[in-house]
Every structure is written in C-alpha cells, then in structure tokens.
C-alpha cells in the first residue's frame, strides 16, 4: 500500500463526510449496527464515516485506521474539532489492511469504503485484495459484516468473498462501483 499524494489526500478529506452520508443513506435499513457493536473502518481518510458511525450508532468500540499517518492525524483533528475530544471507545491508528494489528474475531463490522483497490500497486491489479479480504475475515466475528464499496475488479472481489465463506446480504451494483454488505460465516454447527 502507498500513501496518497497531497491532492488525493485533500480531495478525500474534503469529500469524506458527504460521501459517508451518501453511503449510509444508500445502505438504509440494510445496515443494523447495534449500540454495543465493535466496529473497524479501514482506509478512513479524513474521518467522516468514523464521525457519523459514532453519532448514529454509538458502538461500544470504534477503530478507524488508515495506512497514511497524515490521514490518521487529519481524522484526530476532525474529531477533536467536532466534539472537543475524541470520545471514549473511539480510536484511530495507522494500519495496513494486508496485516491488520488486531486479534482474530475482534469486530462485528468492518467498513472498507472505496479503499480495497488501494492495497494494490496499481488500482486495476488484483493480487493483494484477496489477502486484504482474508485479513478482514480473520478480524470479523462469526456472523460479522463487511460493508464495502469499490470501483475496480468488482466481480473478483465478490468471488473472493464467496471463497472465504461470506454471504451477500445487500448489493447495489452501479456503473461506477459496488456497495455491499456481506456476512462472515458462522462457525459450523456441531453434529453428534
């Protein structure tokens, strides 16, 4: 993964909250984040989605990550401007989606909005995304949900998710991108 350039970072940060509002509106009633949930956002950019998730759903734990330390600093500044301090239960940190620094089964939800293509050297490649999806699967609790959107290699992403045992719950596939919710597999039921 590579850090964004100054212009890319500026564009993401300016649009972060409007994009987050649009995504949450499109997901509508399909997204049910309960109050005690543990939520992870990958590639949080300027932190707009982190702020809206905290305000709308009040998860017990909300971790926003980005590969770029400048984006983590931008999000921290946004949250402090918004609330005066970063609320208890909310954390931000630098993290690589290819090697997430969290224990197995840590989260009920993982959000990866317009970020999966950033794990590739070139956005149109498809060599690292399966690894990132496997990491997401690892940190999701059984039955947890991945909420993602992406622009490139959408069919391959869906195929990789199926191979990992994910089940589609919501898919809005448009000309420009997919927006989807996938449920992680539950552990197999023991038979006697």
N, C-alpha and C positions, 0 to 999 in steps of 0.2 A: 504494500500500500504506500501511496505517496501523499504528502501534504499538498493541499491546494495552493495555487498561486494567489497573489493579493486580490486580483479581480474576481476570481472564482469564490474566494472566501467572502468578499464584500457582497457579491450577488446572493450567495446562500444566506448570509446574515440579514440582509435587507428583507428577503422574502420569507424568512423562517417561520414567522408567526402566521402570515396569511396562508402559506402552504399548509401549515399544521391545521389551521381551522378548516380549510378545504378538505383535507384528508379525513378529519374526524367527522365532518358533515357527510361525506360520501360513505363512510362506514356506518353511520347512523346507528340503528338498533342492533346491527350485527356485532357491534363491539360492546361487550359487557365486562368492564373492568370493575371488580368488586372492591370495596373500600380497603380490605386487608391484603390486597394483592402485592406481590413483589414484581416490579416492572423494570426492564432494561431497555434503553434506547441505544442503538448503535448508530454512529455517524450523526450525532445530534446537531452538528453545525452550530448555529447561533443560539440554540436552546429554546426555540419557540414551542416545539412539541413537548419538551420537558415541562415548561411552564403550564401549558394547557392541560396536560395529564394530571399534574399536581392539583390544579384548581378544580378540574371537573371530577376527578375520580378519587382523590385523596388516598393513594395507595400507601400501604404500610412502609414500603421501601421503593424508592425510585432512583435508579442509577442511570445517568446519562454519560455516554462515552463518545470519544472521537479519537481518531488516530493523530490528529493535528493538535499539539498543545495550545496553539493560538485559539483554536475553537473552544477548547475547554475554558480558557481564560475569558473568552467572549461570553460564553454561557454563564460563568460565575458572575461576571459583571452585570449581565442582563437580569439574573435572578436577584441580585442584591439591589439593583435599581427598582425592581418590581415590588419586592417585599421588605427591603431594608436589611435582610439577612437571608441566608439560604436555610430553608426550613429543616427541622429535624426530620430524618428519614429520606432526605434528598441529598444525593452526592453526585459529583461529576469527576471523571478521571480520564486519563489517556489510556486507550486500549486498542489493541489490534484485533479485528474481527477474525483473524486467522488463528489466534491463540488467546482466547478470552481468559482473563485472570480471575475467573470465578469457579467455585466448586460445581460439580455436577448437580443438576436439578435444583438450581438456586432461584429460578424465576418462573412466575406464572405467565408472563407476557414478555416477548421480545419484539420491539419495533425496529424495523430496518427500512426506513422510508427513503427511497432514492439513493441508497448507499451501496448496495451489493456490487454494482459494477465498479465501484472504487477499489475493490480488493484486487482488481486486475491491473497489470501494467498498462494495458490499453482497454478501454471500456468495452470494446466489442469481443474481447477474448473470453474464453470460458475454461480456464484452467484452475483458478483459485476459488471460484464461487462454490463448488461442491464442498471444499474444505471449510469455508465460512459457514455454509448451511449445516455441516456436521457439527461445528462448534456451537451453533445456535441450538441444535437438537440436544447437545450434551448439557447445556446450561438450563434448558427448559425442563420443568417438572413434567411427569407423565400427565397428558391431557392439557398441558400448557399451550399457549397460542403464539404463533409467529404472525405478526402483522407487517406486511412488506409491500413496497411498490418498487418497480424497476422499469427501466427503459429498454434494456438490451437483453437478448438471449432469454426471453421470457419462457418459451416452451422448454428450454433446457432446465431452467430453474424449477418449473413445475415437475419435470421428470425427476430431477434430483430429489425434490421434496417427497415424491411418491416412493422413491427408492429408500429414503430414510424412514418411511412409515408414516409420514404426515398425511392427514386427510383434509381435503379442501372443505372449508365451511362457507367461504364467501370469495367470489372472484368477480371483479369488474375489469374486464379486459377492453381497453380502448385502443385507438390508433397510436397513441403516444406511449402508454405504459399500462402495466397491470397494477391493480391494487387488490390485495388479497389477505384473507385470514386463513391460516392453516393450523389444524390441531395436531400437536405432537402425539405419538402413540402412547397409549396407556400400557402399563406392564401386562403381560399375558395373564389371563385368569388361570389359576392353578386348578388342575383336574385331579381327582382322586381315583 
